[in-house]
Amino acid sequence: MWKWLHPYAKPEKTYSLTGKMLPWFAVLSVIALTVGTIWGFVFAPADYQQGDSFRIIYLHVPAASLSMGAYLSMAIAAFIGMVWQLKMADMAVAAIAPIGAVFTAIALFTGAVWGKPMWGAWWVWDARLTSELIQLFLYLGVIAIYGAFSDKLLAGRAAGILALVGAINLPIIHYSVEWWNTLHQKATISKLDKPSMDSDMLWPLLINLLGFGLLFGTLTLMRFRNELIIRESHRPWVKKLFIGEK
């Protein structure tokens, strides 16, 4: 396996591989999000307590889940960059951070829209909401630190340290509804033995979770390729690439 991965330590090989992967991620994400969103918002039955207002779950839950998944991916990339000194891992951190921040912002916004009719307030200092807000600040911190240094090698190291330290917030977000008495409802789809949702509601949610994951992959590949070009702009392979495109 390592012998197969070794060539992709070269930026030009990685750029080529990500270019082949990008269309697949993009097309599949569009298909999954279209099917899941239309199914959930149009054809899924209304909730017996919340009525049609529950349908925001098809945006809120995937965005919230991917906001944590993106942070975990960023923290893993930061760890790889610090331990194995791979500069492309630092580029991955820079690529993921803005995407994760947007997903977190979407999760907070849709959560507020959902919370207003359910709780009677746009925002409460609930454990889940507060820890998710902290995650947004961590993303913004990583972005700010990476942009504050002209030396991108140093920037990657500094941003990676914050990404790793901030990973302690992930279990707090995930288990906050179990550890504290919160307004936020407990997990509905993680209980594999007894799902809390009817299958007609569950399947579009699962499809949208897949769609958001594929969308995250698409956007990450796009930003990662851009980061590669910017960081390697002085290399002959980049100059050759752009000469060939003209």
Secondary structure, DSSP 8 states (H G I E B T S, - for coil): -HHHHGGGGSHHHHHHHHHHHHHHHHHHHHHHHHHHHHIIIIIS--BTTTBGGGGGHHHHHHHHHHHHHHHHHHHHHHHHHHHH--HHHHHHHHHHHHHHHHHHHHHHHHHHHHHHHHHSSS----HHHHHHHHHHHHHHHHHHHHHH-SSHHHHHHHHHHHHHHHTTHHHHHHHHHHHS--SS---SSS-SSS-SS-HHHHHHHHHHHHHHHHHHHHHHHHHHHHHHHHHTTTSHHHHHHHHHH-
